[in-house]
Amino acid sequence: MYLGYHVSAAGGLFNAFKEAEALDCTAIQIFVGSPQTWAAPNPPEKDIEKFIALRKASKVEKVLVHAAYLPNPSSPKASLRNISLKKMKDEAKVAYAIGADGYNFHCGSNADGTEQGIANAINTLNRLAELTDEKWPVRLILENDAGAGNRIGDTIEELAAIWHGLENKKRFGFCLDTCHLFVSGIDVGSKKAVDAMLKEFDTRIGLEHLYFLHMNDALFGLGSKKDRHANIGTGEIGLDGFRALLTNPKLKDKAFILETPRSGDLKKDIADINTLKKLIKK
């Protein structure tokens, strides 16, 4: 089992390991460029080499790169899908260069309907796998969504529909976000609920294809569609659900990454990972 946070790589990708060490991470998630621009990330080669060297010297075993906020692979607009594809390819290239264990993204939204959105996402992702397969074959990680605004992939059924349309399945995997699950209407607040969710995922997709979990409490209630994260144990999910995930033997080899609100004081922010560690021991 691997535990960690989304950490800052501001000023150079290698700076991620400063926070990783302070927050006692064995897994981290980073952006490889600005998450709010279409510009291609272009870190200097020396920064990539330093990242790789510092990772080897650290306790970090798993690295996940999170996509920028802008790509929409399921968009009804071909122009937006195309620019999204380019952005995702550019980010996946950097993710591969630094030796990341996955490149994580959302499938976006489609105002024309879920069926068309799923079809568009499948086409875009198949093309992404083709473009990166030969030179930059980092694993492509689909993340479930919170469900607001015609979002695609907010249910396990929709994720499975995309999965079954992917041609080169060995290139893909999944990340489940606890806040997104909960606010989309999938209860993860108890052991019974977690077991039911994991059983559905295993039946429709297969738990062997689940590589990461985002551990976030939810500020708003079950089915609210409001994607606002809360610190562990302070939101609507509660500790029982997190304990059930952390202690499930089928998830013992997964990476659990926190995206909880940060205060800016690392001595305070470490509280969330410490809470997870206590839940594992109980």
Contacts in CASP RR format, 6 or more apart in sequence:
PFRMAT RR
TARGET T0000
AUTHOR 0000-0000-0000
METHOD contacts of the structure
MODEL  1
MYLGYHVSAAGGLFNAFKEAEALDCTAIQIFVGSPQTWAAPNPPEKDIEK
FIALRKASKVEKVLVHAAYLPNPSSPKASLRNISLKKMKDEAKVAYAIGA
DGYNFHCGSNADGTEQGIANAINTLNRLAELTDEKWPVRLILENDAGAGN
RIGDTIEELAAIWHGLENKKRFGFCLDTCHLFVSGIDVGSKKAVDAMLKE
FDTRIGLEHLYFLHMNDALFGLGSKKDRHANIGTGEIGLDGFRALLTNPK
LKDKAFILETPRSGDLKKDIADINTLKKLIKK
1 246 0 8 1.000
1 251 0 8 1.000
1 252 0 8 1.000
1 253 0 8 1.000
1 254 0 8 1.000
1 255 0 8 1.000
1 256 0 8 1.000
1 280 0 8 1.000
2 26 0 8 1.000
2 27 0 8 1.000
2 61 0 8 1.000
2 62 0 8 1.000
2 254 0 8 1.000
2 255 0 8 1.000
2 256 0 8 1.000
3 25 0 8 1.000
3 26 0 8 1.000
3 27 0 8 1.000
3 255 0 8 1.000
3 256 0 8 1.000
3 257 0 8 1.000
3 258 0 8 1.000
3 273 0 8 1.000
3 276 0 8 1.000
3 277 0 8 1.000
4 20 0 8 1.000
4 23 0 8 1.000
4 24 0 8 1.000
4 25 0 8 1.000
4 26 0 8 1.000
4 27 0 8 1.000
4 28 0 8 1.000
4 29 0 8 1.000
4 255 0 8 1.000
4 256 0 8 1.000
4 257 0 8 1.000
4 258 0 8 1.000
4 273 0 8 1.000
5 19 0 8 1.000
5 20 0 8 1.000
5 23 0 8 1.000
5 25 0 8 1.000
5 28 0 8 1.000
5 29 0 8 1.000
5 257 0 8 1.000
5 258 0 8 1.000
5 259 0 8 1.000
5 260 0 8 1.000
5 269 0 8 1.000
5 272 0 8 1.000
5 273 0 8 1.000
6 28 0 8 1.000
6 29 0 8 1.000
6 30 0 8 1.000
6 66 0 8 1.000
6 257 0 8 1.000
6 258 0 8 1.000
6 259 0 8 1.000
7 16 0 8 1.000
7 19 0 8 1.000
7 20 0 8 1.000
7 23 0 8 1.000
7 25 0 8 1.000
7 28 0 8 1.000
7 29 0 8 1.000
7 30 0 8 1.000
8 15 0 8 1.000
8 16 0 8 1.000
8 19 0 8 1.000
8 30 0 8 1.000
9 15 0 8 1.000
9 16 0 8 1.000
9 30 0 8 1.000
9 31 0 8 1.000
9 32 0 8 1.000
9 33 0 8 1.000
12 43 0 8 1.000
12 47 0 8 1.000
13 30 0 8 1.000
13 32 0 8 1.000
13 43 0 8 1.000
13 47 0 8 1.000
13 48 0 8 1.000
13 50 0 8 1.000
13 51 0 8 1.000
13 98 0 8 1.000
14 47 0 8 1.000
14 50 0 8 1.000
14 51 0 8 1.000
14 54 0 8 1.000
16 28 0 8 1.000
16 30 0 8 1.000
16 51 0 8 1.000
17 28 0 8 1.000
17 51 0 8 1.000
17 54 0 8 1.000
17 55 0 8 1.000
17 58 0 8 1.000
17 60 0 8 1.000
19 25 0 8 1.000
19 28 0 8 1.000
19 266 0 8 1.000
20 28 0 8 1.000
20 58 0 8 1.000
20 59 0 8 1.000
20 60 0 8 1.000
21 58 0 8 1.000
21 59 0 8 1.000
22 266 0 8 1.000
22 270 0 8 1.000
23 266 0 8 1.000
23 269 0 8 1.000
23 270 0 8 1.000
23 273 0 8 1.000
24 59 0 8 1.000
24 270 0 8 1.000
24 273 0 8 1.000
25 59 0 8 1.000
25 60 0 8 1.000
25 273 0 8 1.000
26 59 0 8 1.000
26 60 0 8 1.000
26 61 0 8 1.000
26 62 0 8 1.000
27 60 0 8 1.000
27 61 0 8 1.000
27 62 0 8 1.000
27 63 0 8 1.000
27 64 0 8 1.000
27 212 0 8 1.000
27 255 0 8 1.000
27 256 0 8 1.000
27 257 0 8 1.000
28 60 0 8 1.000
28 62 0 8 1.000
28 63 0 8 1.000
28 64 0 8 1.000
28 257 0 8 1.000
29 63 0 8 1.000
29 64 0 8 1.000
29 65 0 8 1.000
29 66 0 8 1.000
29 104 0 8 1.000
29 257 0 8 1.000
29 259 0 8 1.000
30 63 0 8 1.000
30 64 0 8 1.000
30 65 0 8 1.000
30 66 0 8 1.000
31 65 0 8 1.000
31 66 0 8 1.000
31 68 0 8 1.000
32 41 0 8 1.000
32 43 0 8 1.000
32 65 0 8 1.000
32 91 0 8 1.000
32 94 0 8 1.000
32 95 0 8 1.000
32 98 0 8 1.000
33 41 0 8 1.000
33 43 0 8 1.000
33 68 0 8 1.000
33 91 0 8 1.000
33 94 0 8 1.000
34 41 0 8 1.000
34 68 0 8 1.000
35 66 0 8 1.000
35 67 0 8 1.000
35 68 0 8 1.000
35 69 0 8 1.000
35 70 0 8 1.000
36 68 0 8 1.000
36 69 0 8 1.000
36 70 0 8 1.000
37 68 0 8 1.000
37 70 0 8 1.000
38 68 0 8 1.000
38 70 0 8 1.000
38 83 0 8 1.000
38 87 0 8 1.000
40 86 0 8 1.000
40 87 0 8 1.000
40 90 0 8 1.000
41 90 0 8 1.000
41 91 0 8 1.000
41 94 0 8 1.000
43 94 0 8 1.000
48 94 0 8 1.000
48 97 0 8 1.000
48 98 0 8 1.000
51 98 0 8 1.000
52 98 0 8 1.000
52 99 0 8 1.000
55 63 0 8 1.000
55 98 0 8 1.000
61 255 0 8 1.000
62 101 0 8 1.000
62 212 0 8 1.000
62 255 0 8 1.000
63 98 0 8 1.000
63 99 0 8 1.000
63 100 0 8 1.000
63 101 0 8 1.000
63 102 0 8 1.000
64 100 0 8 1.000
64 101 0 8 1.000
64 102 0 8 1.000
64 103 0 8 1.000
64 104 0 8 1.000
64 141 0 8 1.000
64 175 0 8 1.000
64 212 0 8 1.000
64 255 0 8 1.000
64 257 0 8 1.000
65 91 0 8 1.000
65 92 0 8 1.000
65 94 0 8 1.000
65 95 0 8 1.000
65 98 0 8 1.000
65 100 0 8 1.000
65 102 0 8 1.000
65 103 0 8 1.000
65 104 0 8 1.000
65 138 0 8 1.000
66 104 0 8 1.000
66 105 0 8 1.000
67 87 0 8 1.000
67 88 0 8 1.000
67 91 0 8 1.000
67 103 0 8 1.000
67 104 0 8 1.000
67 105 0 8 1.000
67 106 0 8 1.000
68 87 0 8 1.000
68 91 0 8 1.000
70 84 0 8 1.000
70 87 0 8 1.000
71 84 0 8 1.000
71 85 0 8 1.000
71 87 0 8 1.000
71 88 0 8 1.000
71 105 0 8 1.000
71 108 0 8 1.000
72 80 0 8 1.000
72 81 0 8 1.000
72 84 0 8 1.000
72 108 0 8 1.000
72 109 0 8 1.000
73 81 0 8 1.000
73 84 0 8 1.000
73 85 0 8 1.000
73 88 0 8 1.000
73 105 0 8 1.000
73 107 0 8 1.000
73 108 0 8 1.000
73 120 0 8 1.000
73 121 0 8 1.000
73 124 0 8 1.000
73 125 0 8 1.000
73 128 0 8 1.000
74 81 0 8 1.000
74 107 0 8 1.000
74 108 0 8 1.000
74 109 0 8 1.000
74 110 0 8 1.000
74 117 0 8 1.000
74 118 0 8 1.000
74 120 0 8 1.000
74 121 0 8 1.000
74 124 0 8 1.000
74 152 0 8 1.000
75 81 0 8 1.000
75 84 0 8 1.000
75 108 0 8 1.000
75 109 0 8 1.000
75 110 0 8 1.000
75 120 0 8 1.000
76 110 0 8 1.000
76 111 0 8 1.000
76 112 0 8 1.000
76 116 0 8 1.000
76 117 0 8 1.000
76 120 0 8 1.000
81 120 0 8 1.000
81 123 0 8 1.000
81 124 0 8 1.000
84 124 0 8 1.000
85 124 0 8 1.000
85 127 0 8 1.000
85 128 0 8 1.000
85 131 0 8 1.000
88 103 0 8 1.000
88 105 0 8 1.000
88 128 0 8 1.000
89 128 0 8 1.000
89 131 0 8 1.000
89 132 0 8 1.000
89 136 0 8 1.000
91 103 0 8 1.000
92 103 0 8 1.000
92 128 0 8 1.000
92 132 0 8 1.000
92 136 0 8 1.000
92 138 0 8 1.000
92 140 0 8 1.000
93 132 0 8 1.000
93 135 0 8 1.000
93 136 0 8 1.000
95 102 0 8 1.000
95 103 0 8 1.000
95 136 0 8 1.000
95 138 0 8 1.000
96 132 0 8 1.000
96 135 0 8 1.000
96 136 0 8 1.000
96 137 0 8 1.000
96 138 0 8 1.000
97 136 0 8 1.000
99 138 0 8 1.000
100 138 0 8 1.000
101 139 0 8 1.000
101 211 0 8 1.000
101 255 0 8 1.000
102 138 0 8 1.000
102 139 0 8 1.000
102 140 0 8 1.000
102 141 0 8 1.000
102 211 0 8 1.000
102 212 0 8 1.000
103 138 0 8 1.000
103 139 0 8 1.000
103 140 0 8 1.000
103 141 0 8 1.000
104 141 0 8 1.000
104 143 0 8 1.000
104 175 0 8 1.000
104 212 0 8 1.000
105 140 0 8 1.000
105 141 0 8 1.000
105 142 0 8 1.000
105 143 0 8 1.000
106 142 0 8 1.000
106 143 0 8 1.000
106 145 0 8 1.000
106 151 0 8 1.000
106 153 0 8 1.000
107 117 0 8 1.000
107 121 0 8 1.000
107 125 0 8 1.000
107 142 0 8 1.000
107 145 0 8 1.000
107 151 0 8 1.000
107 152 0 8 1.000
107 153 0 8 1.000
107 162 0 8 1.000
108 121 0 8 1.000
108 145 0 8 1.000
108 151 0 8 1.000
108 152 0 8 1.000
109 149 0 8 1.000
109 150 0 8 1.000
109 151 0 8 1.000
109 152 0 8 1.000
110 116 0 8 1.000
110 117 0 8 1.000
110 120 0 8 1.000
110 150 0 8 1.000
110 152 0 8 1.000
111 150 0 8 1.000
113 150 0 8 1.000
114 150 0 8 1.000
114 152 0 8 1.000
114 158 0 8 1.000
117 152 0 8 1.000
118 152 0 8 1.000
118 153 0 8 1.000
118 158 0 8 1.000
118 161 0 8 1.000
118 162 0 8 1.000
121 152 0 8 1.000
121 162 0 8 1.000
122 162 0 8 1.000
122 165 0 8 1.000
122 166 0 8 1.000
125 140 0 8 1.000
125 142 0 8 1.000
125 162 0 8 1.000
125 166 0 8 1.000
125 172 0 8 1.000
126 165 0 8 1.000
126 166 0 8 1.000
126 167 0 8 1.000
126 168 0 8 1.000
128 140 0 8 1.000
129 140 0 8 1.000
129 166 0 8 1.000
129 167 0 8 1.000
129 168 0 8 1.000
129 171 0 8 1.000
129 172 0 8 1.000
130 168 0 8 1.000
132 138 0 8 1.000
132 140 0 8 1.000
132 171 0 8 1.000
133 168 0 8 1.000
133 171 0 8 1.000
137 171 0 8 1.000
139 171 0 8 1.000
139 172 0 8 1.000
139 173 0 8 1.000
139 211 0 8 1.000
140 171 0 8 1.000
140 172 0 8 1.000
140 173 0 8 1.000
141 172 0 8 1.000
141 173 0 8 1.000
141 174 0 8 1.000
141 175 0 8 1.000
141 211 0 8 1.000
141 212 0 8 1.000
142 153 0 8 1.000
142 159 0 8 1.000
142 162 0 8 1.000
142 163 0 8 1.000
142 172 0 8 1.000
142 173 0 8 1.000
142 174 0 8 1.000
142 175 0 8 1.000
143 174 0 8 1.000
143 175 0 8 1.000
143 176 0 8 1.000
143 177 0 8 1.000
143 180 0 8 1.000
143 214 0 8 1.000
144 153 0 8 1.000
144 154 0 8 1.000
144 155 0 8 1.000
144 156 0 8 1.000
144 159 0 8 1.000
144 174 0 8 1.000
144 175 0 8 1.000
144 176 0 8 1.000
144 177 0 8 1.000
144 180 0 8 1.000
144 181 0 8 1.000
144 184 0 8 1.000
145 151 0 8 1.000
145 152 0 8 1.000
145 153 0 8 1.000
145 154 0 8 1.000
145 180 0 8 1.000
145 184 0 8 1.000
146 154 0 8 1.000
146 177 0 8 1.000
146 179 0 8 1.000
146 180 0 8 1.000
146 183 0 8 1.000
146 184 0 8 1.000
146 225 0 8 1.000
146 226 0 8 1.000
146 227 0 8 1.000
147 153 0 8 1.000
147 154 0 8 1.000
147 180 0 8 1.000
147 183 0 8 1.000
147 184 0 8 1.000
147 225 0 8 1.000
147 227 0 8 1.000
148 225 0 8 1.000
148 226 0 8 1.000
148 227 0 8 1.000
149 225 0 8 1.000
152 158 0 8 1.000
152 162 0 8 1.000
153 159 0 8 1.000
153 162 0 8 1.000
154 180 0 8 1.000
154 184 0 8 1.000
155 184 0 8 1.000
155 186 0 8 1.000
156 186 0 8 1.000
156 197 0 8 1.000
156 200 0 8 1.000
156 201 0 8 1.000
156 204 0 8 1.000
156 205 0 8 1.000
157 204 0 8 1.000
159 174 0 8 1.000
159 204 0 8 1.000
159 205 0 8 1.000
160 204 0 8 1.000
160 205 0 8 1.000
163 169 0 8 1.000
163 172 0 8 1.000
163 174 0 8 1.000
163 204 0 8 1.000
163 205 0 8 1.000
163 209 0 8 1.000
166 172 0 8 1.000
169 209 0 8 1.000
172 209 0 8 1.000
173 209 0 8 1.000
173 210 0 8 1.000
173 211 0 8 1.000
174 201 0 8 1.000
174 205 0 8 1.000
174 209 0 8 1.000
174 210 0 8 1.000
174 211 0 8 1.000
174 212 0 8 1.000
175 210 0 8 1.000
175 211 0 8 1.000
175 212 0 8 1.000
175 213 0 8 1.000
175 214 0 8 1.000
176 201 0 8 1.000
176 210 0 8 1.000
176 212 0 8 1.000
176 213 0 8 1.000
176 214 0 8 1.000
177 213 0 8 1.000
177 214 0 8 1.000
177 216 0 8 1.000
177 259 0 8 1.000
178 188 0 8 1.000
178 213 0 8 1.000
178 214 0 8 1.000
178 215 0 8 1.000
178 216 0 8 1.000
178 217 0 8 1.000
178 218 0 8 1.000
178 237 0 8 1.000
178 241 0 8 1.000
178 242 0 8 1.000
178 245 0 8 1.000
179 214 0 8 1.000
179 216 0 8 1.000
179 217 0 8 1.000
179 218 0 8 1.000
179 227 0 8 1.000
179 228 0 8 1.000
179 229 0 8 1.000
179 230 0 8 1.000
179 237 0 8 1.000
180 214 0 8 1.000
180 216 0 8 1.000
180 227 0 8 1.000
181 188 0 8 1.000
181 197 0 8 1.000
182 188 0 8 1.000
182 189 0 8 1.000
182 218 0 8 1.000
182 221 0 8 1.000
182 222 0 8 1.000
182 223 0 8 1.000
182 236 0 8 1.000
182 237 0 8 1.000
183 218 0 8 1.000
183 220 0 8 1.000
183 221 0 8 1.000
183 222 0 8 1.000
183 223 0 8 1.000
183 224 0 8 1.000
183 225 0 8 1.000
183 226 0 8 1.000
183 227 0 8 1.000
184 223 0 8 1.000
184 225 0 8 1.000
185 222 0 8 1.000
185 223 0 8 1.000
186 197 0 8 1.000
187 193 0 8 1.000
187 196 0 8 1.000
187 197 0 8 1.000
187 222 0 8 1.000
188 194 0 8 1.000
188 197 0 8 1.000
188 237 0 8 1.000
188 241 0 8 1.000
188 244 0 8 1.000
188 245 0 8 1.000
189 237 0 8 1.000
189 238 0 8 1.000
189 240 0 8 1.000
189 241 0 8 1.000
189 244 0 8 1.000
190 240 0 8 1.000
190 241 0 8 1.000
190 244 0 8 1.000
191 240 0 8 1.000
191 241 0 8 1.000
191 243 0 8 1.000
191 244 0 8 1.000
193 241 0 8 1.000
193 244 0 8 1.000
194 241 0 8 1.000
194 244 0 8 1.000
194 245 0 8 1.000
194 248 0 8 1.000
195 244 0 8 1.000
195 248 0 8 1.000
198 207 0 8 1.000
198 248 0 8 1.000
198 250 0 8 1.000
198 251 0 8 1.000
201 207 0 8 1.000
201 210 0 8 1.000
202 250 0 8 1.000
207 250 0 8 1.000
207 251 0 8 1.000
210 251 0 8 1.000
210 254 0 8 1.000
211 254 0 8 1.000
211 255 0 8 1.000
212 254 0 8 1.000
212 255 0 8 1.000
212 256 0 8 1.000
212 257 0 8 1.000
213 245 0 8 1.000
213 251 0 8 1.000
213 254 0 8 1.000
213 255 0 8 1.000
213 256 0 8 1.000
213 257 0 8 1.000
214 257 0 8 1.000
214 258 0 8 1.000
214 259 0 8 1.000
215 232 0 8 1.000
215 242 0 8 1.000
215 245 0 8 1.000
215 256 0 8 1.000
215 257 0 8 1.000
215 258 0 8 1.000
215 259 0 8 1.000
215 260 0 8 1.000
215 272 0 8 1.000
215 276 0 8 1.000
216 229 0 8 1.000
216 230 0 8 1.000
216 258 0 8 1.000
216 259 0 8 1.000
216 260 0 8 1.000
217 229 0 8 1.000
217 230 0 8 1.000
217 231 0 8 1.000
217 232 0 8 1.000
217 233 0 8 1.000
217 234 0 8 1.000
217 235 0 8 1.000
217 236 0 8 1.000
217 237 0 8 1.000
217 238 0 8 1.000
217 242 0 8 1.000
217 260 0 8 1.000
218 224 0 8 1.000
218 228 0 8 1.000
218 229 0 8 1.000
218 230 0 8 1.000
218 235 0 8 1.000
218 236 0 8 1.000
218 237 0 8 1.000
219 226 0 8 1.000
219 228 0 8 1.000
219 229 0 8 1.000
219 230 0 8 1.000
219 235 0 8 1.000
219 236 0 8 1.000
220 226 0 8 1.000
220 228 0 8 1.000
220 236 0 8 1.000
221 236 0 8 1.000
222 236 0 8 1.000
229 259 0 8 1.000
229 260 0 8 1.000
229 261 0 8 1.000
230 236 0 8 1.000
230 260 0 8 1.000
230 261 0 8 1.000
231 260 0 8 1.000
231 261 0 8 1.000
231 271 0 8 1.000
231 272 0 8 1.000
232 239 0 8 1.000
232 242 0 8 1.000
232 258 0 8 1.000
232 260 0 8 1.000
232 272 0 8 1.000
232 275 0 8 1.000
232 276 0 8 1.000
233 239 0 8 1.000
233 242 0 8 1.000
233 275 0 8 1.000
239 275 0 8 1.000
239 279 0 8 1.000
242 275 0 8 1.000
242 276 0 8 1.000
242 279 0 8 1.000
243 279 0 8 1.000
243 280 0 8 1.000
243 282 0 8 1.000
245 251 0 8 1.000
245 256 0 8 1.000
246 256 0 8 1.000
246 276 0 8 1.000
246 279 0 8 1.000
246 280 0 8 1.000
247 279 0 8 1.000
247 280 0 8 1.000
256 276 0 8 1.000
258 272 0 8 1.000
258 273 0 8 1.000
258 276 0 8 1.000
260 272 0 8 1.000
262 269 0 8 1.000
263 269 0 8 1.000
END
